[in-house]
Amino acid sequence: MSAIWWIRRDLRIDDSAALATALRLGAGSVVPVFVLDPDVLESRYHTSAERRVQFLRNGLSALDGELRRRGSRLVVRRGSPVKVLSELAATLGATSIVAERDYSPFAKRRDAEVGQALPLHLVGSTSIRPASDTTKTDGSGYAVFGAFRRAWMTLSPIVEAELVPAPLELPPIPEHTRGDELPAIQELPGFPAGPAEAQRRLDAFTQGVHAPIRSYHDDRDRMDQDGTSTLSPYLRFGMISARTAAARATRLLAEGVGAGAGRWLDELLWRDFYLQILETSPDVLRIEFNKGLRDIRWRNDPSEIAAWQQGRTGYPVIDAAMRQLAATGWMHNRARMIVASFLVKHLLVDWRVGESWFMQQLIDGDPASNNGGWQWVAGTGTDAAPYFRVFNPILQGKKFDPDGAFIRKWVPELRDVSPRFIHEPWALTPLEQSSLGVRVGAEYPERIVDLGVGRDRALEAFAASRARTR
């Protein structure tokens, strides 16, 4: 008797409910399997997302190393999950297949198909708590984060003593168990993959008297500082469990770290909130949650979309953030809100265009969080964010990158501009621009939209949609 541990978004052995359950159901004999599913790798949520796919591949190699150190190894096969798992189960005589519960519409369809053909057991959750723990009594989800948070907080706290320790040893894989060759490792600048790196980042963020979490509530929005955990790619692929992160925040709160730990826990809860929304309202991946904003007359100007994608809008903080994304596959959270607001509100581009671009680029691209973030900024989503809120990129830059260090890093043509003009280089005189080698319209692009015009145009379009759909 044996069990198959079907790994999807849980590339770890620490705090793995799926691994622990597979060991129990398989009477100690378990085969770790990852299926490279073409339907996933080639879906719209992965198309051109080369860095994210490579991060996944690197993570598989890291997980294989963790398994080999314990006497096991990872079996990787390419194909449809039903076909691959059926063949493996027959070869191994496996009586159980265990996987971590996921919530996307695709994942639920896939798991239903596998469950009809094979003895599939879904356990645990990609979120801190299963989505069902915080739904309303009628099974519907919360549409406002505050209400969701209150419901979440009424449950027993997640504590580190509850986390499932990694097994010290694992049974060897039968010699005849064939697997495809592990994908080649190609290191990504700034983001080494694997559980060990995830744990290192968690510790660096939370441990010590000068740990960033202690000032997280003050520094988290500063784009010019390293004030965030940068754990999002690792949470995305389960290289560290969301429970582990929440338990650390809970312990620090109990130890009196206070506002920083509380704010970070809230950010983890936003991730749970959006997973719950996807579970209860899967149509949000296609349409606006807010029915009154489903008839916006978008402009979708191709040249302006291209300028936004390339970081050539003429607004320094927008351009810096979009170039950071292009270079690294990651973007600071405050910057994500600023560039999303600019695209949707000032350029009047459909939020789905931006959502899709982010999914193509982001190493941490996650359907639930990405969709939730874009709809929140657009004002079309679940939370009580007013559609008429428009982020001013100049004011946002001055507030969260006051000296322009973030801009200078990613927009080198502005490196010699003083903090006074770094957010508005067009305010320099022609002579000053020439002396700095940063002539607006030459070395640095002209602004593609007047902020006032863009804002008024967007508010009119949103209000008209609300009037038409009453």
Steps between C-alpha positions, in 0.01 A plus 500: 500500500627847413376852438583767246571851626381714209688828532356814339541829688671347804866462411617428854516228764456731802141545620368283220161354586502317167832327567399407857167358379665309215744340746210395721279366220794327332609332823831684476551440127456817292607609153534880445377590151480826306309506171612754241152564362503671157152638569647697790832603347332616181194668652442875491625514857842369393536612139837673461551480877845358440646617830214354705524165321876501550455582869268199522758281328774620733268428791450143380875444500529649849218276625665197342815584696302517824341163425829333405659608826227300671531191284228575243487689170255692285329335205422752224286405202345705222142448389142523619462430873238228451718307255828543691352420841300205370812345348703558816229368730475182292878452495542563872181338621422831670174504693490876569594825328534798732523865401469842660164670441502785246224744406533625144229394253761312298631317809151400606414364153829311485454353847141399426619314188776323691267427791252328271767262372724450802490494884593867546518654847516881524640631828632824642484820300709739292367769734562534873160348570269313264267748329199326653616603849419864430200489271159609623246251630330488159831410333551838335820699538561833662508793260684736736841426645417647841213257552713210375780595740262516796368153418855368455613643833220329693660161423777347707837661426750320279792409725839353418437192715231395248737500203582154366876435527690371200568124513861416585489202265282389211467159336696446177320512168464161326782461247261430214316830549584698190499877486596762244826685548470790742478838326830684469580760765540857381548734794284811502665821626374580847283189544675170573231233516423249771383451858839585651504843337138559602586422862808722483287792380241443770771500766675807358171689497383402847800420723715741700457842657545670163278263301304681226171371640543727803455807280292334229194713576706814427732377223292253298397761241848646449615393156855622574547267798515124559212504743298200377551127541526423122340164582223524240663271238567239768143514630376481140663158453473383859875495558391621840152450635271794564439346843870528582501870417179565695626306801817709506297821489272371777796419724656841447170666587491302824858610570404864466648583159165667437404714205749358251407136561130585502523682170694216341241249620234718338689481171505121527126513565446697179644198321249274680222747424563490126524120502162489675356736236629274224348199674156657540489729193716343227354729233720784632775366273289609202272782607469782750371396840317834517208458258464876465841527334465235231428745219799735510595632157874434509736685266769228483738712291769256373780757498428606858480139617840434339651810664371380838636150448842632398531761776486791254204699632691815598406460866815391686348282773283315246796442271726386785245246620428360155871467426551325833231252396659445158846446649415285802148359469410665829365838606456670835137484618456879522638530150251240377213715623643817344559350153164322503314817589685689227410244234135463596417853609730739316522300175152341526631156409301189594636359826512156336777626270713589799407183689607289203829689459585451865426127475734477204778680687475431874706230665237497778203527264199341669151508343319583826730772634573651160134521405403627843765771491408623154128508572566676834698776328246528221220533754314216328573233758377358826632738763352838581751693289331794326527504122578872513827450690785583260866477601704804395838353393688822574370527855541127556859518385580795723347326801641150457827572316574849638864526389444315173733206578252248356460706185876547452557125530258409224497815285872573465445790260370693802787406733645853513170677561463648850232378745318827439434415133538120487123449502432782253799527265294707256509781758872547432582782260620398153849615595496290819374198309775539243772534761378180673468311170136424564300701249131416531388375162850376414692302766183470708149474351228762507201432725246293308201646683411805703406373845202732537360412159546129563339512842193693382457271200511190720254633757258587222530152345453322834204717595338439161533123547330525837217702345448249220495196726270617779 
